[in-house]
Amino acid sequence: MIKVLIVFGTRPEAIKMAPLVREFKKEENTQVFDARVCVTGQHRQMLDQVMEVFGITPEYDLNIMKAGQDLFDITTEVLMGMKGILDEFKPDVVLVHGDTGTSTAAALAAFYRQVDIGHVEAGLRTYNRNSPWPEEMNRQMTGRLANWHFSPTQWAADNLLKEQVNPATVFVTGNTVIDALQIAGKELEQKGSLLETVQSKLKEHIPHIDAITLGGQFILVTGHRRENFGQGFLGICESIKEVATSYPDWQVIYPVHLNPNVQQPVNDLLKGIDNVYLIPPLEYLPFVYLMNNCAFVLTDSGGIQEEAPGLGKPVLVMRDTTERPEAVASGTVKLVGTIKEQIVANCKALIEDTAFYKSMSSAKNPYGDGSAATEIVKVLKEKYLK
């Protein structure tokens, strides 16, 4: 039996690893895999919400989150917490995801115990060690430790090959975020009561959400990147303010990250504008609902650059670099930085220029067809049943 330990600790990781957990559950009766989940709790409340949506009960929970934690805390707590779990379970392979402190520390712990490492969403690069920070170097370090590399696209795989990674260990699988998005979409589509619950939760913060989503004339905003703290966020907030006041018939919905570096400029510059809704961070399904109904997305997030194109939504990325250039190349994502004039100009173009909007909304999503988890499980089965 192949013993697999799936490790994640943040909300984005949970969303992207949930399809893998589900896929392994399908294999339970075959007696091929003994797959267990370890969560670090790098995020807590948001992590738990995602696990509830996807019906995940972890076998191990490091519960590391504490007030004021920093990168030193995350790394040391995960590293030491993993030691006991690896010694108890003795997995054949540890699966980690992407670019978080959880992924890098868990991979390092597995390496110290000479356990194989599978890196899901491998090969994304900007080759700028400070952008995104610290995620770029987290990815590179995890990639150097990994035995198996599950790349979402050929571009990501090519990055690894250029870095002299053994081609026999690199697999193009698509991105599991598309799997998760399809699972969530089916749940909302097939369960009327679930959709009602989602709408009810949104009404707590946006009383007229039904009318807003029906018209589809709203911009969904997210922003939380460390490298944008300070002047970057001032530029972002000033841009949103100008767009909102220039187009009073359009609505802006902004689930605001809890970090004080985000909260302060957002509330200082945007609070009190009638058509700007500053709401608390959302659970996964309400966010998917908004993303599916908005006109376009304004974000500095990484994962949304993959999710929104899967729903045919243009994405303006408030960053100067991206480790996901495939969507930029396909035309569904555009980098606009944090300079006010550039953000405003591109928002206006999407609102006013029908041809420009159509060119972005109809561009092909480069991140796969929703079968990434199936492909990853298939590879592991082939490699460990030899």
ROKOLPA-684726 format. One record per residue (C-alpha): residue number from 0; residue in three letters; x, y, z. Coordinates in steps of 0.001 Angstrom, whole numbers. Example, Ala and Ser with C-alpha at 12.3 -4.5 7.8 and 13.67 -1.06 7.14 Angstrom:
<balums>
  num  residu     east    north       up
    0     Ala    12300    -4500     7800
    1     Ser    13670    -1060     7140
</balums>
This chain:
<balums>
  num  residu     east    north       up
    0     Met        0        0        0
    1     Ile     1278     3472     -945
    2     Lys     1313     5776     2082
    3     Val      631     9399     1104
    4     Leu      666    12424     3401
    5     Ile    -1077    15518     1974
    6     Val       59    18698     3737
    7     Phe    -1475    22172     3534
    8     Gly    -2093    25087     5853
    9     Thr    -3580    28106     4079
   10     Arg    -6926    28765     2466
   11     Pro    -5573    28781    -1132
   12     Glu    -3675    25550     -514
   13     Ala    -6786    23908      945
   14     Ile    -8839    24852    -2117
   15     Lys    -6222    23471    -4482
   16     Met    -5466    20306    -2500
   17     Ala    -9118    19440    -1797
   18     Pro    -9624    17806    -5226
   19     Leu    -6607    15580    -4512
   20     Val    -8025    14550    -1143
   21     Arg   -11299    13689    -2886
   22     Glu    -9503    11716    -5577
   23     Phe    -7632     9652    -3014
   24     Lys   -10913     8971    -1203
   25     Lys   -12232     7419    -4432
   26     Glu    -9295     5016    -4226
   27     Glu   -10042     3879     -666
   28     Asn   -11704      600    -1681
   29     Thr    -8841     -383    -3982
   30     Gln    -6390     -803    -1077
   31     Val    -3735      940    -3190
   32     Phe    -3349     4102    -1106
   33     Asp    -3341     4982     2550
   34     Ala    -3753     8754     2152
   35     Arg    -3881    11041     5171
   36     Val    -4225    14793     5547
   37     Cys    -2046    17011     7719
   38     Val    -3034    20653     8126
   39     Thr     -625    23090     9705
   40     Gly    -3179    25778    10526
   41     Gln    -1026    28528     8990
   42     His    -4439    30076     8366
   43     Arg    -7115    28928    10788
   44     Gln   -10660    30164    10287
   45     Met   -10377    30446     6508
   46     Leu    -8728    27032     6318
   47     Asp   -11476    25402     8376
   48     Gln   -14172    26939     6186
   49     Val   -12687    25409     3044
   50     Met   -12317    21994     4664
   51     Glu   -15984    22128     5667
   52     Val   -17022    22941     2086
   53     Phe   -15110    19972      698
   54     Gly   -15853    17600     3578
   55     Ile   -12241    17163     4695
   56     Thr   -11404    15919     8192
   57     Pro    -7622    15947     8698
   58     Glu    -5893    13110    10514
   59     Tyr    -3249    15534    11790
   60     Asp    -3515    19210    12765
   61     Leu     -432    21150    13865
   62     Asn    -2581    24197    14739
   63     Ile      389    26556    14543
   64     Met    -1457    29844    14051
   65     Lys     -935    32427    16758
   66     Ala    -1325    36185    17066
   67     Gly     1499    38135    15497
   68     Gln     3134    35094    13893
   69     Asp     5848    35785    11342
   70     Leu     7779    33757     8778
   71     Phe    10222    32522    11427
   72     Asp     7343    31179    13552
   73     Ile     5645    29443    10619
   74     Thr     8820    27765     9405
   75     Thr    10025    26490    12777
   76     Glu     6595    25363    14009
   77     Val     5839    23411    10821
   78     Leu     9306    21881    10699
   79     Met     9160    20652    14287
   80     Gly     5503    19607    14061
   81     Met     6114    17496    10966
   82     Lys     8902    15560    12681
   83     Gly     6563    13566    14910
   84     Ile     3984    12944    12190
   85     Leu     6573    11633     9745
   86     Asp     7997     9340    12416
   87     Glu     4525     8020    13293
   88     Phe     2988     7588     9827
   89     Lys     6168     6877     7828
   90     Pro     4735     7959     4451
   91     Asp     6201     6961     1100
   92     Val     5550    10427     -282
   93     Val     4557    13824     1096
   94     Leu     2502    16083    -1185
   95     Val     2841    19845     -742
   96     His     1433    22706    -2737
   97     Gly     2775    25834    -4330
   98     Asp     4637    28576    -2549
   99     Thr     3725    28882     1130
  100     Gly     5810    28645     4279
  101     Thr     3888    25444     5038
  102     Ser     4970    23866     1745
  103     Thr     8647    24701     2080
  104     Ala     8940    23722     5726
  105     Ala     6978    20480     5218
  106     Ala     9129    19590     2214
  107     Leu    12284    20258     4219
  108     Ala    11008    18039     7040
  109     Ala    10292    15230     4559
  110     Phe    13761    15652     3072
  111     Tyr    15336    15389     6521
  112     Arg    13499    12073     6986
  113     Gln    14439    10942     3449
  114     Val    10786    10769     2394
  115     Asp     9843    11471    -1232
  116     Ile     8238    14855    -1948
  117     Gly     5616    15628    -4594
  118     His     5242    19314    -5459
  119     Val     1783    20233    -6740
  120     Glu     1685    23395    -8906
  121     Ala     5406    23149    -9593
  122     Gly     7534    25313   -11840
  123     Leu     5924    28746   -11524
  124     Arg     8608    31416   -11659
  125     Thr     9256    35136   -11911
  126     Tyr    13003    34753   -11213
  127     Asn    12705    37901    -9096
  128     Arg    13459    36761    -5554
  129     Asn    11561    39738    -4091
  130     Ser     8370    39507    -6170
  131     Pro     6228    37820    -5078
  132     Trp     7920    37794    -1681
  133     Pro     8571    35369      -70
  134     Glu     6629    33083    -2375
  135     Glu     9089    33087    -5280
  136     Met    11906    31677    -3175
  137     Asn     9525    29304    -1368
  138     Arg     8663    27804    -4756
  139     Gln    12263    27532    -5842
  140     Met    13385    25927    -2578
  141     Thr    10494    23454    -2594
  142     Gly    11267    22649    -6211
  143     Arg    14882    21801    -5387
  144     Leu    13722    19412    -2647
  145     Ala    10966    17687    -4634
  146     Asn    11197    14225    -6221
  147     Trp     8057    14656    -8326
  148     His     6960    17878   -10012
  149     Phe     3298    18304   -11000
  150     Ser     3229    21360   -13256
  151     Pro      -33    23096   -14190
  152     Thr     1143    24063   -17692
  153     Gln     3885    23303   -20197
  154     Trp     5404    26741   -19501
  155     Ala     5857    25815   -15834
  156     Ala     7309    22445   -16790
  157     Asp     9743    24114   -19188
  158     Asn    11023    26304   -16338
  159     Leu    11960    23167   -14429
  160     Leu    13639    21597   -17435
  161     Lys    15729    24749   -17906
  162     Glu    16793    24339   -14280
  163     Gln    18116    20858   -15098
  164     Val    15342    18984   -13297
  165     Asn    15155    15370   -14499
  166     Pro    12472    15297   -17258
  167     Ala    11291    11900   -16025
  168     Thr    10108    13563   -12782
  169     Val     8128    16422   -14395
  170     Phe     4450    15983   -15330
  171     Val     2037    18489   -16909
  172     Thr    -1270    17865   -15142
  173     Gly    -3293    21084   -15333
  174     Asn    -4090    23089   -12217
  175     Thr    -6142    21566    -9403
  176     Val    -7807    24956    -8842
  177     Ile    -9906    24259   -11957
  178     Asp   -10938    20926   -10442
  179     Ala   -11994    22757    -7259
  180     Leu   -13866    25418    -9209
  181     Gln   -15836    22783   -11117
  182     Ile   -16689    20937    -7911
  183     Ala   -17916    24178    -6301
  184     Gly   -19870    25182    -9406
  185     Lys   -21722    21861    -9490
  186     Glu   -22545    22121    -5796
  187     Leu   -24062    25588    -6251
  188     Glu   -25883    24527    -9409
  189     Gln   -27371    21311    -8084
  190     Lys   -28207    22308    -4510
  191     Gly   -30742    25141    -4420
  192     Ser   -30578    25325     -635
  193     Leu   -26803    25827     -791
  194     Leu   -27206    28711    -3235
  195     Glu   -29797    30281     -928
  196     Thr   -27381    29970     1989
  197     Val   -24614    31658      -12
  198     Gln   -26903    34528    -1028
  199     Ser   -28125    34890     2545
  200     Lys   -24558    35202     3837
  201     Leu   -23786    37884     1277
  202     Lys   -26963    39801     2166
  203     Glu   -25584    40296     5682
  204     His   -23061    42702     4154
  205     Ile   -24683    43666      835
  206     Pro   -28471    43971     1243
  207     His   -29154    44339    -2490
  208     Ile   -26833    41545    -3609
  209     Asp   -29558    39879    -5712
  210     Ala   -30049    42976    -7856
  211     Ile   -26288    43603    -8092
  212     Thr   -25427    40084    -9250
  213     Leu   -28412    39943   -11602
  214     Gly   -27134    43005   -13433
  215     Gly   -23548    41743   -13426
  216     Gln   -22375    45361   -13416
  217     Phe   -19890    45109   -10592
  218     Ile   -16145    44798   -10068
  219     Leu   -14804    42234    -7633
  220     Val   -11637    43375    -5840
  221     Thr    -9100    41528    -3710
  222     Gly    -5751    42740    -2397
  223     His    -3344    41472      217
  224     Arg      189    41146    -1176
  225     Arg     3027    42116     1176
  226     Glu     4989    43847    -1569
  227     Asn     2041    46214    -2123
  228     Phe     1884    47389     1492
  229     Gly     2385    51132     1818
  230     Gln     2484    53185    -1360
  231     Gly     1189    50322    -3488
  232     Phe    -2039    50060    -1530
  233     Leu    -2522    53794    -1597
  234     Gly    -2359    53643    -5401
  235     Ile    -4803    50738    -5473
  236     Cys    -7315    52471    -3196
  237     Glu    -7067    55790    -5036
  238     Ser    -7747    53921    -8290
  239     Ile   -10830    52198    -6907
  240     Lys   -12110    55515    -5573
  241     Glu   -11766    57197    -8971
  242     Val   -13433    54333   -10844
  243     Ala   -16304    54167    -8333
  244     Thr   -16970    57903    -8478
  245     Ser   -16633    58005   -12272
  246     Tyr   -19159    55172   -12723
  247     Pro   -21822    55554   -10007
  248     Asp   -24035    52941   -11705
  249     Trp   -21315    50337   -11205
  250     Gln   -20707    48626    -7884
  251     Val   -17383    47629    -6342
  252     Ile   -17339    44663    -3957
  253     Tyr   -14158    44359    -1939
  254     Pro   -13711    41577      666
  255     Val   -10988    43268     2719
  256     His    -8101    41225     4093
  257     Leu    -7754    41442     7875
  258     Asn    -4112    42573     7826
  259     Pro    -3862    46120     9297
  260     Asn    -1574    47098     6397
  261     Val    -4576    46497     4133
  262     Gln    -7385    47607     6438
  263     Gln    -6041    51089     7146
  264     Pro    -5623    52466     3599
  265     Val    -8794    50749     2403
  266     Asn   -10935    52243     5153
  267     Asp    -9228    55644     5010
  268     Leu    -9828    56083     1285
  269     Leu   -12891    53969      415
  270     Lys   -15182    53882     3434
  271     Gly   -18381    55853     2910
  272     Ile   -18481    55683     -901
  273     Asp   -22034    54605    -1735
  274     Asn   -21214    52116    -4488
  275     Val   -18187    50564    -2771
  276     Tyr   -18949    47626     -481
  277     Leu   -16141    46889     1964
  278     Ile   -16985    43501     3428
  279     Pro   -15156    40921     5587
  280     Pro   -13164    38118     3923
  281     Leu   -15492    35577     2353
  282     Glu   -15807    31844     2575
  283     Tyr   -14991    29933     -609
  284     Leu   -18480    29377    -2028
  285     Pro   -19715    32977    -1613
  286     Phe   -16511    34149    -3266
  287     Val   -16977    31755    -6188
  288     Tyr   -20556    33021    -6509
  289     Leu   -19362    36639    -6738
  290     Met   -16560    35757    -9127
  291     Asn   -19018    33934   -11383
  292     Asn   -21376    36924   -11468
  293     Cys   -19021    39909   -11635
  294     Ala   -18028    41791   -14794
  295     Phe   -14310    41569   -14081
  296     Val   -11790    41135   -11267
  297     Leu    -9216    43576    -9932
  298     Thr    -6679    41695    -7811
  299     Asp    -3105    41145    -6696
  300     Ser    -3790    37490    -5894
  301     Gly    -2091    34573    -7588
  302     Gly    -4852    31973    -7490
  303     Ile    -7536    34284    -8844
  304     Gln    -5425    34705   -11985
  305     Glu    -6174    31015   -12561
  306     Glu    -9756    30823   -11274
  307     Ala   -11406    33825   -12926
  308     Pro   -10294    32901   -16482
  309     Gly   -11935    29530   -15894
  310     Leu   -15209    31436   -15519
  311     Gly   -14598    33731   -18504
  312     Lys   -13845    36778   -16354
  313     Pro   -11162    39328   -17325
  314     Val    -8553    39896   -14622
  315     Leu    -6531    43059   -14029
  316     Val    -3554    42132   -11859
  317     Met    -2217    44889    -9604
  318     Arg     1349    43636    -9673
  319     Asp     4424    44317   -11792
  320     Thr     5338    40645   -12164
  321     Thr     3452    37374   -12261
  322     Glu     4515    33770   -11932
  323     Arg     1474    32897   -14072
  324     Pro     2251    34447   -17484
  325     Glu      227    31869   -19409
  326     Ala    -3003    33744   -18761
  327     Val    -1332    37037   -19716
  328     Ala     -167    35447   -22967
  329     Ser    -3647    34088   -23667
  330     Gly    -5151    37557   -23145
  331     Thr    -7486    36866   -20233
  332     Val    -5177    38497   -17629
  333     Lys    -3412    41861   -17822
  334     Leu     -722    43234   -15517
  335     Val    -1568    46806   -14504
  336     Gly      787    47408   -11551
  337     Thr     -200    49668    -8657
  338     Ile       36    53025   -10430
  339     Lys    -3313    54801   -10248
  340     Glu    -3429    56019   -13857
  341     Gln    -2781    52573   -15283
  342     Ile    -5347    50797   -13118
  343     Val    -8015    53405   -13833
  344     Ala    -7359    53396   -17589
  345     Asn    -7747    49619   -17826
  346     Cys   -10882    49554   -15669
  347     Lys   -12423    52224   -17883
  348     Ala   -11476    50255   -20985
  349     Leu   -13247    47134   -19690
  350     Ile   -16317    49178   -18760
  351     Glu   -16563    51242   -21938
  352     Asp   -14881    49245   -24721
  353     Thr   -17023    46244   -25647
  354     Ala   -14426    44802   -28026
  355     Phe   -11677    45008   -25404
  356     Tyr   -13903    43329   -22830
  357     Lys   -14855    40562   -25256
  358     Ser   -11233    39915   -26194
  359     Met   -10357    39291   -22541
  360     Ser   -13497    37423   -21493
  361     Ser   -13424    35006   -24417
  362     Ala    -9702    34186   -24230
  363     Lys    -8854    30538   -23590
  364     Asn    -8159    29426   -20022
  365     Pro    -4696    27795   -20076
  366     Tyr    -4978    25891   -16791
  367     Gly    -6592    22638   -17815
  368     Asp    -9956    20889   -17903
  369     Gly   -10501    19904   -14276
  370     Ser    -8717    16526   -14344
  371     Ala    -5457    17547   -12619
  372     Ala    -6091    15561    -9423
  373     Thr    -6872    12431   -11425
  374     Glu    -3618    12830   -13358
  375     Ile    -1535    13282   -10196
  376     Val    -2988    10183    -8542
  377     Lys    -2416     8234   -11751
  378     Val     1274     9227   -11818
  379     Leu     1808     8248    -8178
  380     Lys      156     4909    -8753
  381     Glu     2425     4189   -11701
  382     Lys     5590     5277    -9871
  383     Tyr     5037     3425    -6596
  384     Leu     3445      210    -7855
  385     Lys     6450     -754    -9972
</balums>
